[in-house]
C-alpha cells in the first residue's frame, strides 16, 4: 500500500515488514500498548478518518495497514509535522507519480520544519543570553548590596 522508500524514510529502518513478525489484526489495546498511547488517541485518529478498523460487534479490529498508518502518524508527529501534513503524505500513495511526489513533498516539509526549528533555536539563544545578562546584573547588585 505504501511506497517502501517512503516507509523507510518516515518510519525508520527498524520497521518490521516480514509477515512472520507482524500480526494481521490488532485490537485497540494491542496498538495502544505497542505505541505507548491511549486508546482515546487511537479513537481520535479513527474519528478523523485516518484509521479504518473493522468491527466485530463492538470490538474494533485493526489491520496491518491501520497499524502502519498509526506508526506513520506518530512518526510524523515526532518529526513536527501536523496531522494533516502527515495524512497528505500517506494519501499521496497510489497516484501515478506517487513515490516521487511523496518524496518531493516530504523533502519540502523537512526543509520547512528545519527552518522553523532554526528560528526557534535562535529565539531560544536570545532568551538564554537575556536571562544570563539579567542574572549577571542580579549578582552584581547582590554583591553591591552586601557591602
LONUKE-223817 format. One record per atom (N, C-alpha, C): residue in three letters; z, y, x. Coordinates in steps of 0.2 Angstrom, whole numbers, plus 5000, padded with zeros to 4 digits. Layout:
<atoms>
ALAZYX
...
</atoms>
This chain:
<atoms>
UNK500049945004
UNK500050005000
UNK500050065004
UNK500450075010
UNK500550125014
UNK500150115020
UNK499850165023
UNK499550155030
UNK500050135035
UNK499850085039
UNK500350065044
UNK500550115049
UNK500050155051
UNK500150205056
UNK500650255053
UNK500550275047
UNK501050325044
UNK501750295043
UNK501750235041
UNK502450205040
UNK502750205047
UNK502450185052
UNK502750185059
UNK502950255061
UNK502650305060
UNK502750365061
UNK503450395058
UNK503350385051
UNK503950415047
UNK504550365047
UNK504450305046
UNK505050255046
UNK505350245053
UNK504950235058
UNK505150225064
UNK504950145066
UNK504950135072
UNK504750065074
UNK505150015072
UNK505750025070
UNK506249975068
UNK506149945061
UNK505649965058
UNK505449945051
UNK505249865052
UNK505549825047
UNK505349755047
UNK504749745042
UNK504249725044
UNK503649715039
UNK503549635038
UNK503849595041
UNK503749525040
UNK504049505033
UNK503649455030
UNK503949435023
UNK504549395024
UNK504649365029
UNK505249325030
UNK505849365031
UNK505749425033
UNK506349475034
UNK506449515028
UNK506049525024
UNK506149575018
UNK506149535012
UNK506649545008
UNK506649515001
UNK506049544997
UNK505849504992
UNK505349534987
UNK505649574982
UNK506249564980
UNK506549614975
UNK507249624977
UNK507549684974
UNK508149714976
UNK508549734970
UNK509149734970
UNK509549764964
UNK509649834967
UNK509949874962
UNK510149944964
UNK510649944969
UNK511149894969
UNK511649894973
UNK511449874980
UNK510949824980
UNK510649804987
UNK510449864991
UNK510049904987
UNK509749964990
UNK510250014992
UNK510750024988
UNK511250074989
UNK511650054995
UNK511849994996
UNK512149965002
UNK511749975008
UNK511149945008
UNK510749945014
UNK510650015016
UNK510550065012
UNK510350135015
UNK510950185014
UNK511550155013
UNK512250195013
UNK512150255008
UNK511850245002
UNK511850294997
UNK512150274991
UNK512250314986
UNK512450304980
UNK511950274975
UNK512150234970
UNK511750214965
UNK511450274961
UNK511850324960
UNK511650384957
UNK511050414960
UNK511050414967
UNK510450444971
UNK509850404969
UNK509950334969
UNK509350294968
UNK509050314961
UNK509550314956
UNK509350334949
UNK508950404949
UNK509250444953
UNK508950514953
UNK508150504955
UNK508050474961
UNK507350464963
UNK506950424958
UNK507250384954
UNK506950344949
UNK506750394943
UNK507250434941
UNK507050484936
UNK506550534938
UNK506450554944
UNK505950594946
UNK505250564947
UNK505250494946
UNK504650454947
UNK504450434953
UNK504950434958
UNK504750414965
UNK504850344966
UNK505250304961
UNK505350234962
UNK505250214955
UNK504950144954
UNK504750124948
UNK505050044947
UNK505650044946
UNK505949974946
UNK505749934939
UNK505649874939
UNK505549834933
UNK506249824930
UNK506249804924
UNK506849794920
UNK506949724918
UNK507549694919
UNK507749634916
UNK508349644912
UNK508149654906
UNK508749684901
UNK508949754903
UNK509549764905
UNK509749824908
UNK509749834915
UNK509649774918
UNK509649774926
UNK508949804929
UNK509049844934
UNK508449874937
UNK508249824943
UNK507649804944
UNK507349764949
UNK506849794953
UNK507049814959
UNK506649854964
UNK506249804968
UNK505549824969
UNK505149794973
UNK505149814980
UNK504749774985
UNK504749794992
UNK504349864992
UNK503849884988
UNK503549954989
UNK504150004987
UNK504549984982
UNK505050034980
UNK505550044986
UNK505749994989
UNK506149994995
UNK505850035000
UNK505150025001
UNK504850065007
UNK504850135005
UNK504650154998
UNK504650224996
UNK505350254997
UNK505850214995
UNK506550244996
UNK506650255004
UNK506450215008
UNK506550225015
UNK506150285018
UNK505550295015
UNK505150355017
UNK505450415014
UNK505750415008
UNK506050475006
UNK506650495010
UNK507050445012
UNK507650465015
UNK507550485023
UNK506950455025
UNK506750475032
UNK506450545032
UNK506050565027
UNK505850625026
UNK506350675025
UNK506850665021
UNK507450705021
UNK507850715027
UNK507850665031
UNK508150675038
UNK507750715043
UNK507150715042
UNK506650755046
UNK506650825043
UNK506950835038
UNK506950905035
UNK506450925030
UNK506050875028
UNK505550885023
UNK505850885016
UNK505550925011
UNK505850925005
UNK505650855001
UNK505950844996
UNK505750784992
UNK504950784990
UNK504750844988
UNK504050854986
UNK503550844991
UNK503750864997
UNK503350865003
UNK503250785005
UNK503850755005
UNK503850685006
UNK503450645001
UNK503550654995
UNK503150624990
UNK502450634990
UNK502250694992
UNK501550714993
UNK501250674999
UNK501550665004
UNK501350625009
UNK501250545007
UNK501750525003
UNK501750455001
UNK501150444996
UNK501050494991
UNK500550484986
UNK499850494989
UNK499750524995
UNK499050534998
UNK498750464999
UNK499150415000
UNK498850355002
UNK498350334996
UNK497750304998
UNK497350274993
UNK496750324992
UNK496750384995
UNK496150424995
UNK495750405000
UNK495050414999
UNK494550395004
UNK494750405011
UNK495050465013
UNK495250485019
UNK495950485020
UNK496350435016
UNK497050435016
UNK497450445022
UNK497250395027
UNK497650395033
UNK497550455037
UNK496950475038
UNK496850535042
UNK497150595038
UNK497050605032
UNK497350655028
UNK498150655028
UNK498450595028
UNK499150595028
UNK499350615035
UNK499050595040
UNK499250615047
UNK499150685048
UNK498650715046
UNK498550785047
UNK499050825043
UNK499250805037
UNK499750845033
UNK500450835037
UNK500550775039
UNK501150755042
UNK501250805049
UNK500750805052
UNK500750845058
UNK500850925057
UNK500550945051
UNK500651015049
UNK501351025047
UNK501650975043
UNK502350985041
UNK502850985047
UNK502750935052
UNK503150935058
UNK503151005061
UNK502551035062
UNK502451105065
UNK502851155061
UNK502851155055
UNK503151195050
UNK503951195051
UNK504151125051
UNK504851115052
UNK505151135059
UNK504751125064
UNK504951135071
UNK505051215071
UNK504551255068
UNK504551325069
UNK505151355065
UNK505351325059
UNK505951345055
UNK506551325059
UNK506551265062
UNK507151245066
UNK507251295072
UNK506751315076
UNK506751355081
UNK507051425079
UNK506751445074
UNK507051515071
UNK507751505070
UNK508051455067
UNK508751445065
UNK509151435072
UNK508851405077
UNK509151395083
UNK509251465086
UNK508751515086
UNK508851575089
UNK509351615085
UNK509351615078
UNK509851645074
UNK510551625076
UNK510651555077
UNK511251525079
UNK511451555086
UNK511051555091
UNK511151585098
UNK511351655097
UNK511051695093
UNK511351765092
UNK512051765089
UNK512151725084
UNK512851725082
UNK513351705087
UNK513151655091
UNK513651625096
UNK513751685101
UNK513251715103
UNK513351775108
UNK513751825104
UNK513651845098
UNK514051895095
UNK514851875094
UNK514951805093
UNK515651785092
UNK515951785099
UNK515551765104
UNK515851775111
UNK516051845113
UNK515651895111
UNK515751965113
UNK516351985109
UNK516451965103
UNK517051985099
UNK517651955102
UNK517551885103
UNK518151855106
UNK518351885113
UNK517851905117
UNK518051935124
UNK518452005122
UNK518152045118
UNK518452105116
UNK519152095113
UNK519252045110
UNK519952025107
UNK520452015113
UNK520151975118
UNK520651955124
UNK520752015128
UNK520252065128
UNK520452125132
UNK520952165128
UNK520852175122
UNK521352215118
UNK522052175118
UNK522052115118
UNK522652075118
UNK523052095125
UNK522652085130
UNK522952105137
UNK523152175137
UNK522852225135
UNK523052295135
UNK523652305130
UNK523652265125
UNK524252275121
UNK524852245124
UNK524852195128
UNK525352165131
UNK525652205137
UNK525352255139
UNK525552295145
UNK526052345143
</atoms>
